Amino acid sequence: MPEEKPSYERAREELAGVVRKLEAGGLTLEESLALWERGEKLAAICEEWLQGARAKLAEAMAKRADPEEEGETPF
């Protein structure tokens, strides 16, 4: 069963926890590698969310700049 994609906030929160654990040290090499891999996955999820948000924002701004595109008049 595929893993459900967490929300941006959840992924960011978990990523911050991974970083804290790695920075604290005291882990075995295997534990560190597993955390690093999880952190990379979480960072990619966050980036995916941010790219989607940027695209939506750019689309909204383009529509706002050209209101006739939607058949609307500026006033």
C-alpha positions in Angstrom: 0.0 0.0 0.0 1.6 3.3 -1.0 2.4 5.8 1.7 0.0 8.8 1.9 1.6 12.2 1.1 1.7 14.3 4.2 0.7 17.9 4.2 3.4 20.5 3.8 3.1 21.4 7.5 3.4 17.8 8.7 6.3 17.1 6.4 8.1 20.3 7.5 7.5 19.4 11.2 8.8 15.9 10.7 11.8 17.1 8.7 12.7 19.5 11.6 12.6 16.6 14.0 14.9 14.6 11.7 17.4 17.4 11.6 17.3 17.8 15.4 18.0 14.1 15.9 20.9 14.1 13.4 22.4 17.2 14.9 22.2 15.7 18.4 24.3 12.8 17.3 24.8 9.6 19.3 23.1 7.5 16.5 24.5 4.4 14.8 25.5 4.7 11.2 22.5 2.8 10.2 20.2 5.0 12.2 21.8 8.1 10.8 21.5 6.9 7.2 17.8 6.0 7.7 17.1 9.4 9.1 19.1 11.1 6.3 17.1 9.2 3.7 13.8 10.1 5.5 14.9 13.7 5.6 15.7 13.7 1.9 12.2 12.3 1.1 10.5 14.9 3.4 12.5 17.7 1.8 11.4 16.6 -1.6 7.7 16.5 -0.4 8.1 20.1 0.9 9.6 21.3 -2.3 6.8 19.6 -4.3 4.2 21.5 -2.2 6.0 24.8 -2.6 6.3 24.4 -6.3 2.6 23.7 -6.5 1.9 26.8 -4.4 4.2 28.9 -6.6 2.4 27.7 -9.8 -1.0 28.6 -8.3 0.2 32.0 -7.2 1.7 32.7 -10.6 -1.6 31.6 -12.3 -3.7 33.9 -10.0 -1.4 36.8 -10.6 -1.5 36.3 -14.3 -5.3 36.3 -14.2 -5.3 39.4 -12.1 -3.0 41.1 -14.5 -5.2 40.2 -17.5 -8.8 40.3 -16.2 -10.2 40.1 -19.8 -8.8 36.6 -20.0 -11.6 35.4 -17.8 -14.1 37.5 -19.7 -14.1 40.1 -16.9 -13.7 43.8 -17.3 -11.3 45.7 -15.0 -14.0 48.1 -13.8 
